Amino acid sequence: MDIDSVRNLTDTELLGELVTQRRALYDLRFQLATRQLTDHSQLTQTRRSIARVLTVMTERSLDETMVPRTASPKPAARAAAAKSAAKSAKASATKKDGATKGAPARKATTKSTTGAETTADAAKGDEE
């Protein structure tokens, strides 16, 4: 079934065609599994026919739910909004930096011991 004939169908006919094509695909897969299918191109044709029906159904649903967009703001207004957003972000960043400057910095003090050091410490403990 070509796309022009699919577009000429009504919504109820489209649903009927979709059910018919899906059933045909099911039967073809069953024939393939039982090794009765001789023309393997029927699988591809049926899948494409299902895709055509679904495409037309999607097109129609998009046409019905299409919402007109409002005009976007002018480029100058967008640039001004971007500048004000950048200023507020910069101001909040300086507030955060000022709070961390007064706090003392911590140094990481971890003692790493190797196997040789632990045996040496154990030997010292035995001598005492």
Secondary structure, 3 states (H helix, E strand, C coil): CCHHHHHCCCHHHHHHHHHHHHHHHHHHHHHHHCCCCCCCHHHHHHHHHHHHHHHHHHHHHHHHCCCCCCCCCCHHHHHHHHHHHHHHHHHHHHHHHHHHHCCCCCCCCCCCCCHHHHHHHHHHHHHC
